[in-house]
Amino acid sequence: MSKGQPSIYTVQFVLLCMSSLLFSASFNMMIPELPAYLSSIGGAEYKGLIIALFTLTAGISRPFSGRLTDTIGRVPIMAVGSVVCFICGFLYPVLSSVAGFLLLRLVHGFSTGFKPTATAAYIADLIPKERWGEALGFHGLCFSIGQAVGPALGSWVAGSYSINMMFYVSSAFALLSMLILMHMKETLPQKQAFRFGLLRLGRNDIVDWNVLPAALIVLLSYLSYGALLTLIPDWTHHIGISNKGFFFIVFTLSSILVRMVAGRLSDKYGRIKVINTGLTGLAIAMMCIAFSKTMAGLTISSALFGLSMGILGPALNAWTIDLSHPDHRGKAMATMYIALEIGIGGGALCAGWLYQDVISHIPKVFIITGIIAVIALMYMLVRVKDGKSLSGSRAAS
């Protein structure tokens, strides 16, 4: 923080970050255990749908969450996400058939369709534009802590107690996230009361065309994440690592280390340079994961993946806000998150289809996602030859 600048770490901002940490831990703690759980109830062939169905409804709900974020307020929409997580955690043990499980994955996806969209808009309202990168980096750090703690805690609870207990703990975390939001002040100046007419979307309510360049890079980047979410539990087991959350711990811890720095660098030097660095690291990381055959190799590869995603996250979020109009920040962030869900869901679905429970197919999937990261980098290099049109300094005013 430079001399004379007020701190961005206000009570509201810290509470927001704490709520996001708990929310992230809530749904991420399930991820390492769900493939084996689905196999145990007779749905092994549907592993690719674990992430794909979740991201499908998350993506579908984004235009609605963006519209509602810009009309009825940021805080109510954040609360919806936590409420969905809270309810779903209790329903997994009840709907224990394959069909019930897949239905719940669809419903559960609404949680991430609502909360992150409103959270990003809230941050843009709360924080001065010249420090969006730093703020989004710190918020991303907190979200990443949830990603790190969640899988490890989930695997420990499932192993020490039961899979049902893990679902209940997930609900408890979501409840705490929701309780924090009750003490948050609304930042939308002119709120409207909810009415069902707000759910009717016109053609121009779905996508913010101004932020499509950022959304495209998000989509291409997160294909690799979707593939990893689906295949890493089986890949770590094949290598001989007993804790299925191991990869996510290393990945998230390395992501945490770089997020704050990356966010500040994007404020200082522009989003494009930071994004290009992240894409280069992502391509290398996916190739390294593909050829990792030992615990040491996977540890190094997952750390590199985490560093790359930690660099990309705050810069892509801030770039999206830069390109958006202040009155349509909800729609802009919804557009970016739609791309994110398509990336994660598409990566998960394609990974599951290519995998077919044949371990030797997994490296090929990771190589393909590495090539896609190179394609994203090439797009950036060609698209911004003049270094102006996508500059990080082009902030919304």
C-alpha positions as CSV (number, residue, x, y, z in Angstrom):
1,M,0.0,0.0,0.0
2,S,1.5,3.3,-1.1
3,K,1.8,6.2,1.3
4,G,-1.3,8.2,1.8
5,Q,-3.7,5.5,0.4
6,P,-6.4,4.3,2.8
7,S,-6.4,0.6,3.6
8,I,-8.7,-1.6,1.5
9,Y,-8.9,-4.1,4.3
10,T,-12.0,-2.8,6.0
11,V,-14.4,-4.8,8.2
12,Q,-16.8,-5.3,5.2
13,F,-14.0,-6.5,3.0
14,V,-12.6,-8.9,5.6
15,L,-16.0,-10.3,6.4
16,L,-16.6,-10.8,2.6
17,C,-13.4,-12.7,2.3
18,M,-14.1,-14.9,5.3
19,S,-17.6,-15.8,4.0
20,S,-16.0,-16.8,0.6
21,L,-13.4,-18.9,2.4
22,L,-16.1,-20.9,4.2
23,F,-18.2,-21.1,1.0
24,S,-15.2,-22.4,-1.0
25,A,-14.4,-25.0,1.7
26,S,-18.0,-26.1,1.8
27,F,-18.3,-27.4,-1.8
28,N,-14.6,-28.2,-2.4
29,M,-14.4,-30.6,0.5
30,M,-16.6,-33.1,-1.5
31,I,-14.6,-33.1,-4.7
32,P,-11.9,-35.7,-3.9
33,E,-14.4,-38.2,-2.5
34,L,-17.2,-38.0,-5.0
35,P,-15.7,-40.2,-7.8
36,A,-15.3,-43.1,-5.4
37,Y,-18.7,-42.4,-3.8
38,L,-20.4,-42.4,-7.2
39,S,-18.7,-45.8,-8.0
40,S,-19.8,-47.2,-4.7
41,I,-23.5,-46.5,-5.6
42,G,-23.1,-48.0,-9.0
43,G,-22.4,-44.9,-11.2
44,A,-18.7,-45.3,-12.2
45,E,-19.4,-44.6,-15.8
46,Y,-20.8,-41.2,-14.9
47,K,-17.7,-39.7,-13.2
48,G,-17.4,-37.1,-15.9
49,L,-20.8,-35.7,-14.9
50,I,-19.7,-35.0,-11.3
51,I,-18.2,-31.7,-12.3
52,A,-20.0,-31.2,-15.6
53,L,-23.6,-31.2,-14.1
54,F,-22.4,-28.9,-11.3
55,T,-21.0,-26.4,-13.8
56,L,-24.0,-26.7,-16.1
57,T,-26.4,-25.2,-13.7
58,A,-23.8,-22.8,-12.5
59,G,-23.5,-21.5,-16.0
60,I,-27.2,-21.5,-16.7
61,S,-27.9,-19.5,-13.6
62,R,-25.2,-16.8,-14.3
63,P,-27.3,-14.5,-16.4
64,F,-30.0,-14.6,-13.8
65,S,-27.6,-14.0,-10.9
66,G,-26.0,-11.1,-12.9
67,R,-29.3,-9.5,-13.6
68,L,-30.5,-9.9,-10.0
69,T,-27.1,-8.6,-8.7
70,D,-27.5,-5.4,-10.7
71,T,-31.2,-5.0,-9.5
72,I,-32.1,-6.4,-6.1
73,G,-28.6,-6.1,-4.6
74,R,-25.3,-7.9,-4.1
75,V,-25.8,-9.3,-0.6
76,P,-29.1,-11.2,-1.3
77,I,-27.6,-13.0,-4.3
78,M,-24.5,-14.0,-2.3
79,A,-26.8,-15.4,0.4
80,V,-28.6,-17.6,-2.2
81,G,-25.3,-19.4,-3.0
82,S,-24.6,-20.2,0.6
83,V,-28.2,-21.4,1.2
84,V,-28.0,-23.8,-1.7
85,C,-24.8,-25.3,-0.4
86,F,-26.3,-25.6,3.1
87,I,-29.4,-27.5,1.8
88,C,-27.5,-29.8,-0.6
89,G,-25.1,-31.0,2.1
90,F,-28.0,-32.5,4.0
91,L,-29.7,-34.0,0.9
92,Y,-26.7,-36.1,-0.4
93,P,-27.2,-38.8,2.3
94,V,-30.9,-38.9,1.6
95,L,-30.8,-39.1,-2.2
96,S,-28.3,-41.9,-2.4
97,S,-29.2,-43.4,-5.7
98,V,-27.2,-42.6,-8.9
99,A,-30.2,-40.6,-10.3
100,G,-30.6,-38.7,-7.0
101,F,-26.9,-38.0,-6.8
102,L,-26.8,-36.6,-10.3
103,L,-29.9,-34.5,-9.6
104,L,-28.2,-33.0,-6.6
105,R,-25.1,-32.1,-8.6
106,L,-27.3,-30.1,-10.9
107,V,-29.0,-28.3,-8.0
108,H,-25.7,-27.8,-6.1
109,G,-24.3,-25.9,-9.1
110,F,-26.7,-23.0,-8.4
111,S,-24.5,-22.1,-5.4
112,T,-21.5,-21.1,-7.5
113,G,-23.8,-19.6,-10.1
114,F,-24.9,-17.0,-7.6
115,K,-22.3,-16.2,-4.9
116,P,-19.1,-15.5,-6.9
117,T,-21.0,-13.3,-9.4
118,A,-22.3,-11.0,-6.7
119,T,-19.1,-11.1,-4.7
120,A,-17.0,-9.8,-7.6
121,A,-19.5,-7.0,-8.1
122,Y,-19.4,-6.2,-4.4
123,I,-15.6,-5.9,-4.4
124,A,-15.7,-3.6,-7.5
125,D,-18.2,-1.4,-5.6
126,L,-16.2,-1.4,-2.4
127,I,-12.6,-1.0,-3.6
128,P,-11.0,1.9,-5.7
129,K,-10.5,0.8,-9.3
130,E,-6.7,1.4,-9.1
131,R,-6.5,-1.4,-6.5
132,W,-9.0,-3.9,-8.0
133,G,-6.1,-6.3,-8.8
134,E,-4.8,-6.3,-5.2
135,A,-8.3,-6.7,-3.7
136,L,-9.3,-9.5,-6.1
137,G,-5.9,-11.1,-5.4
138,F,-6.5,-11.1,-1.6
139,H,-10.1,-12.3,-2.0
140,G,-8.8,-15.1,-4.4
141,L,-6.3,-16.0,-1.7
142,C,-9.0,-16.5,0.8
143,F,-11.1,-18.5,-1.6
144,S,-8.0,-20.6,-2.4
145,I,-7.5,-21.3,1.3
146,G,-11.0,-22.8,1.3
147,Q,-10.0,-24.8,-1.8
148,A,-7.0,-26.1,0.1
149,V,-8.6,-26.8,3.5
150,G,-11.8,-28.2,2.0
151,P,-10.5,-31.3,0.1
152,A,-8.0,-32.2,2.8
153,L,-10.7,-31.8,5.5
154,G,-13.2,-33.7,3.5
155,S,-11.0,-36.6,2.9
156,W,-10.0,-36.8,6.6
157,V,-13.7,-36.6,7.7
158,A,-14.8,-39.2,5.2
159,G,-11.9,-41.5,6.2
160,S,-12.1,-41.0,9.9
161,Y,-15.9,-41.0,10.2
162,S,-18.1,-41.5,7.1
163,I,-19.0,-39.9,3.8
164,N,-22.3,-38.8,5.3
165,M,-20.5,-36.9,8.0
166,M,-18.4,-35.2,5.3
167,F,-21.7,-34.0,3.7
168,Y,-22.9,-32.6,7.0
169,V,-19.7,-30.8,7.7
170,S,-20.0,-29.2,4.3
171,S,-23.4,-27.9,5.3
172,A,-22.1,-26.5,8.5
173,F,-19.4,-24.5,6.6
174,A,-22.1,-23.1,4.2
175,L,-24.2,-22.1,7.2
176,L,-21.3,-20.1,8.7
177,S,-20.8,-18.4,5.4
178,M,-24.4,-17.4,5.3
179,L,-24.4,-16.1,8.9
180,I,-21.5,-13.7,8.0
181,L,-23.4,-12.3,5.1
182,M,-26.2,-11.2,7.4
183,H,-23.9,-8.5,8.8
184,M,-22.8,-7.2,5.4
185,K,-23.9,-3.7,4.2
186,E,-25.4,-3.5,0.7
187,T,-23.4,-1.5,-1.9
188,L,-25.9,-1.3,-4.7
189,P,-27.1,2.4,-4.6
190,Q,-30.6,1.9,-6.0
191,K,-32.1,-1.5,-5.1
192,Q,-35.3,-2.9,-6.4
193,A,-37.7,-5.3,-4.7
194,F,-37.6,-8.8,-6.2
195,R,-40.3,-9.6,-8.7
196,F,-40.6,-12.5,-11.0
197,G,-40.4,-10.2,-14.0
198,L,-36.7,-9.7,-13.2
199,L,-36.2,-13.4,-14.2
200,R,-37.3,-12.7,-17.8
201,L,-34.1,-12.2,-19.7
202,G,-33.8,-10.4,-23.0
203,R,-31.1,-11.1,-25.6
204,N,-28.9,-8.4,-24.2
205,D,-29.3,-9.5,-20.6
206,I,-27.3,-12.7,-21.0
207,V,-23.9,-11.7,-22.2
208,D,-21.8,-8.5,-21.8
209,W,-20.2,-8.3,-25.2
210,N,-17.6,-5.8,-23.9
211,V,-15.9,-8.5,-21.8
212,L,-15.8,-11.3,-24.3
213,P,-11.9,-11.2,-24.8
214,A,-11.4,-11.9,-21.1
215,A,-14.2,-14.5,-21.1
216,L,-12.6,-16.4,-23.9
217,I,-9.3,-16.7,-22.1
218,V,-11.1,-17.8,-18.9
219,L,-12.9,-20.5,-20.9
220,L,-9.7,-21.8,-22.5
221,S,-7.7,-21.7,-19.2
222,Y,-10.3,-23.5,-17.1
223,L,-10.6,-26.5,-19.5
224,S,-7.5,-27.8,-17.8
225,Y,-9.0,-27.3,-14.3
226,G,-12.1,-29.3,-15.2
227,A,-10.0,-32.1,-16.5
228,L,-8.0,-32.2,-13.3
229,L,-11.0,-32.1,-11.1
230,T,-12.3,-35.3,-12.8
231,L,-9.1,-37.2,-13.3
232,I,-6.6,-36.3,-10.5
233,P,-8.3,-38.4,-7.8
234,D,-7.7,-41.6,-10.0
235,W,-4.3,-40.4,-11.2
236,T,-3.0,-39.8,-7.6
237,H,-4.3,-43.2,-6.6
238,H,-2.5,-44.8,-9.5
239,I,0.7,-43.1,-8.6
240,G,0.3,-44.4,-5.0
241,I,-0.8,-41.3,-3.1
242,S,-3.4,-42.3,-0.5
243,N,-4.9,-38.9,0.2
244,K,-7.0,-37.9,-2.8
245,G,-6.9,-34.3,-1.8
246,F,-3.1,-34.1,-1.9
247,F,-2.9,-32.5,-5.4
248,F,-5.5,-29.9,-4.4
249,I,-3.5,-29.0,-1.2
250,V,-0.3,-28.4,-3.1
251,F,-2.0,-26.7,-6.0
252,T,-3.9,-24.3,-3.7
253,L,-1.0,-23.5,-1.4
254,S,1.1,-22.5,-4.3
255,S,-1.7,-20.5,-5.7
256,I,-2.1,-18.7,-2.4
257,L,1.6,-17.7,-2.5
258,V,1.3,-15.8,-5.7
259,R,-2.2,-14.3,-5.8
260,M,-1.5,-11.2,-3.8
261,V,1.7,-10.4,-5.8
262,A,0.0,-11.2,-9.1
263,G,-2.9,-8.9,-8.3
264,R,-0.7,-6.0,-7.4
265,L,1.5,-6.5,-10.5
266,S,-1.5,-6.4,-12.7
267,D,-2.5,-3.1,-11.2
268,K,1.0,-1.7,-11.8
269,Y,2.1,-3.2,-15.1
270,G,-1.3,-4.1,-16.8
271,R,-3.4,-7.2,-17.0
272,I,-2.0,-8.5,-20.3
273,K,1.6,-9.1,-19.3
274,V,0.5,-10.9,-16.2
275,I,-2.1,-13.0,-18.1
276,N,0.5,-14.1,-20.7
277,T,2.9,-15.2,-17.9
278,G,0.1,-17.2,-16.3
279,L,-0.8,-18.9,-19.6
280,T,2.8,-19.8,-20.3
281,G,3.1,-21.5,-16.9
282,L,-0.2,-23.3,-17.3
283,A,0.9,-24.9,-20.6
284,I,4.1,-26.1,-19.0
285,A,2.3,-27.3,-15.9
286,M,-0.2,-29.5,-17.8
287,M,2.6,-31.1,-19.8
288,C,4.5,-31.8,-16.5
289,I,1.4,-33.3,-14.9
290,A,1.0,-35.6,-17.9
291,F,4.4,-37.1,-17.4
292,S,4.5,-37.2,-13.6
293,K,4.8,-40.8,-12.4
294,T,6.0,-40.2,-8.9
295,M,4.8,-38.3,-5.8
296,A,7.7,-35.8,-6.2
297,G,6.9,-35.2,-9.8
298,L,3.3,-34.6,-9.2
299,T,4.1,-32.3,-6.3
300,I,6.3,-30.1,-8.5
301,S,3.7,-30.2,-11.3
302,S,0.8,-29.3,-9.1
303,A,2.8,-26.5,-7.5
304,L,3.5,-25.0,-11.0
305,F,-0.2,-25.4,-11.9
306,G,-1.2,-23.6,-8.7
307,L,1.3,-20.7,-9.4
308,S,-0.1,-20.4,-13.0
309,M,-3.7,-20.3,-11.9
310,G,-2.9,-17.9,-9.0
311,I,-1.3,-15.6,-11.5
312,L,-4.3,-15.8,-13.9
313,G,-7.1,-15.5,-11.4
314,P,-6.9,-11.9,-10.1
315,A,-5.7,-10.6,-13.5
316,L,-8.6,-12.1,-15.4
317,N,-11.1,-10.9,-12.8
318,A,-9.7,-7.4,-12.8
319,W,-9.5,-7.3,-16.6
320,T,-13.2,-8.3,-16.8
321,I,-14.1,-5.4,-14.5
322,D,-11.8,-3.0,-16.5
323,L,-13.8,-3.8,-19.7
324,S,-17.2,-3.5,-18.1
325,H,-19.6,-0.6,-17.4
326,P,-20.2,0.2,-13.7
327,D,-23.9,-0.2,-14.1
328,H,-23.5,-3.7,-15.5
329,R,-20.8,-5.2,-13.3
330,G,-23.1,-8.1,-12.4
331,K,-23.7,-9.0,-16.0
332,A,-20.0,-8.6,-16.8
333,M,-19.0,-10.9,-14.0
334,A,-21.8,-13.3,-15.0
335,T,-20.4,-13.5,-18.5
336,M,-16.9,-14.3,-17.2
337,Y,-18.3,-16.9,-14.9
338,I,-20.4,-18.5,-17.7
339,A,-17.1,-18.9,-19.6
340,L,-15.5,-20.3,-16.5
341,E,-18.3,-22.9,-16.0
342,I,-18.2,-23.9,-19.7
343,G,-14.5,-24.3,-19.4
344,I,-14.6,-26.4,-16.2
345,G,-17.7,-28.4,-17.3
346,G,-16.5,-28.9,-20.8
347,G,-13.0,-30.0,-19.5
348,A,-14.6,-32.4,-17.1
349,L,-17.0,-33.9,-19.6
350,C,-14.4,-34.4,-22.3
351,A,-11.9,-35.7,-19.8
352,G,-14.4,-38.3,-18.5
353,W,-15.3,-39.3,-22.1
354,L,-11.7,-39.7,-23.1
355,Y,-10.7,-41.4,-19.9
356,Q,-13.2,-44.3,-20.0
357,D,-11.6,-45.7,-16.7
358,V,-8.4,-46.5,-18.6
359,I,-5.5,-45.1,-16.7
360,S,-3.2,-44.9,-19.7
361,H,-5.6,-42.3,-21.3
362,I,-5.1,-39.8,-18.5
363,P,-1.7,-38.3,-19.7
364,K,-3.2,-37.8,-23.2
365,V,-6.0,-35.7,-21.7
366,F,-3.5,-33.5,-19.8
367,I,-1.4,-33.0,-23.0
368,I,-4.4,-31.8,-24.9
369,T,-5.3,-29.2,-22.3
370,G,-1.7,-28.0,-22.3
371,I,-2.0,-27.5,-26.1
372,I,-5.2,-25.5,-25.5
373,A,-3.3,-23.2,-23.1
374,V,-0.8,-22.5,-25.8
375,I,-3.6,-21.6,-28.2
376,A,-5.0,-19.2,-25.6
377,L,-1.5,-17.6,-25.3
378,M,-1.3,-17.3,-29.1
379,Y,-4.6,-15.5,-29.1
380,M,-3.4,-13.0,-26.5
381,L,-0.2,-12.3,-28.4
382,V,-2.0,-11.8,-31.7
383,R,-5.0,-9.9,-30.3
384,V,-2.9,-7.3,-28.4
385,K,-0.1,-6.5,-30.8
386,D,-0.5,-2.8,-30.1
387,G,-0.6,-3.3,-26.4
388,K,-3.5,-0.8,-26.0
389,S,-6.9,-2.3,-26.6
390,L,-6.7,-4.7,-23.7
391,S,-4.5,-2.7,-21.4
392,G,-5.0,-3.1,-17.7
393,S,-5.2,0.7,-17.5
394,R,-8.4,0.8,-19.4
395,A,-10.5,0.7,-16.3
396,A,-14.2,1.4,-16.2
397,S,-15.0,4.9,-15.0
